[in-house]
Amino acid sequence: MNLREDIARLVAKQNKTWVIVEAVFLVGVIGFIDYATTYEVTFFPFYSIPILLAIFFNGRAAAIGVSVLSAIAWWWADTASGHTYSRPWFHVADTMGRLMFFLLIVVAGEAVRRQRDANRAKIELLERSHRLERQIIGISEREQQRIGRDLHDGLGQHLVAIGMAADALKEEIETEYARGADPIRKIADLIHDAVLRARELSHGLSPVDRDAEGLELALQELALSSSRLTGIPCSFISDGEVKIYENDKAVHMFRIAQEAVNNAAKHASPKSIAIQMEKIDDNLVMQISDDGIGFRSENEGKGIGLNIMHYRARMIGGILNIQPNSPTGTIVTCSVPALLLLQPNPEPTLSYD
């Protein structure tokens, strides 16, 4: 398959004039062999080779010309080899029959060429769409990380400074006006709560540290923050062998877990959620399980979120599987060959402001 594609690419790079010269040369060679084997051996189907060469690399007009030349070559070989007919017009009819066969080869070759070009265009479109989707997701992740850093380093630090000032003001007011300190105390508590929320938000936008254990730490934090925010116990279990050296791929796995946990908390009414990471044979397997009500219908669970989860799994060469848990609930499993997690994805090339 690869050899054929390489030959096709090599021929396609040639000048079209040279392709016609090669086709004419083949007609001459085939005509001579046809003459040498005499009319008793049917050799005319081999004229299809230069005709198809012309149709695939030069177009229909060139192929028709090669077909006419092939019919002439066959007529010459048939006559020179001593083939005689009972009536002269039988020879003409036989030659026209060969020409009609060659023209049918042109029609069939043209149809195949158009189908090949259409398939090639579809494949190129799918590849461009796939690259564009990867670039968009990559840009989105980088933008989220940038916003997360800005929240942590900018707004977060600003709120911390305001909280410290409020604490200092509260202490001064408590010293002189004990009753008047309550409003200031409430303001200070609200500021500290805003600092905590800003940190959680910044961590959610840029969740995975750029080291081999970054995914494990991020999933631990996801379990803790989900338990705190939803009130549903969420645990994280790992066999300690999870190491991903490509941050982009680790982020994809984290987003899959994040979406699965959010779906369970919002729609399944579970009593508990568990995130598990383990290495099984040559695969890294991540499971998010709950004991909720599961999917209530076939159409449920086919929204944008789950489609993106499937897409993220494909992006890193993995497989996403969603199945019922026992006795109740749902298990979301993402399995990725461990070797693929050591290979970098191409960096997106789109730019943004």
Phi, psi and omega in degrees: 000312180293323179296319180295318179295321179296318179295318180297318179295322180295317179292321182297332181282347181288157174295139183299328177298319180293326177297318178296318178300317179296320180295316179297320178298318178297320177301316179298317180295315181294321178298320179293318178296322178299319178293319184292328181275356179066172185287348181287341178250124180283114183238358189293335178302336182289346174294345179296334184298305179294330178296314179294323176301317180291319184292324184280333186242350179230343177107178187294317183300315179296322181293322177297318177300317179293327178296314178298316179298322179295320178297320178295318180296319179295318180299317179296313181297320181293319180289315183293333181279000174092017179286124180246147180244152179292331177225141184299322184288346174296323179295319178296317180296320179297319178295318178295325176297318176297319179297319178298321177298316180296322179291326174296325175298321178298314181298313180295318179296322177297319179296317179295319180296318179295319178296320178297316180296321179295317178296320179296321178295320179295317180297317178297321179295317179295320179295318178295319179297319179296316178297319180295319178298318178296320179295318180296315179295320178298318178295319179299317180295317180295322179293319177297319178297321179296316179296320178299317178295321179296320178296317183289313186276333183261282183298319181299312180295324178296318178294323177299317179296318178296321179297319178296320178295321179294322178297318179295318179296322180297319180295321179294317182290323178297328181292321186256325183228088184301318183288331182278002183276344184300312179299320178295322179297319179294319178297317179296319178296319179296321179294317178296323176295321178296322177299316180297316180294322178296321178293318178296320180294317180295324178291324178293328179280331178229077196276330192250122176291154183273064171213173188296330181263009185299323182293317179301313180297321180293321179290325174299315179294323177299316179297317180294312182293324178295318177298318183289319185278325184261341184079003179260123180302127179230124184244158177233130181233134179218148178275002177081004181252015183271111178222118179237121185265354178254110186298322181300319180289323176297321178296320178300316180294322177296317180296324176297313179297318180299315180295320180295318178295316179297319178298316180297315182294323184278323192244341188258350182049054183279162172270337179202156177228140180231135174247126183230135177234130177206157177258118180245115185056242181255017182243145171262120187244125176244128180236135173240113185239150176218166179247034182276205186275348179074194178277127184274346181208168181294326184279341181288142179089015179247028183277188183298320182302313181289327176298319178293324177299314178299319181294318179298320178298318179294327180301326182255015176076022182254182179232132177254131181229133179238123183215162180293147174268163180244129004276338179221164176104196186221147174239123174254121184240128174241117181245127183230131173304127185301327182297325181292336181284352177261358183252126183288145170279150174300141179288138176300146185252352178292147177250156178211159180271000000 
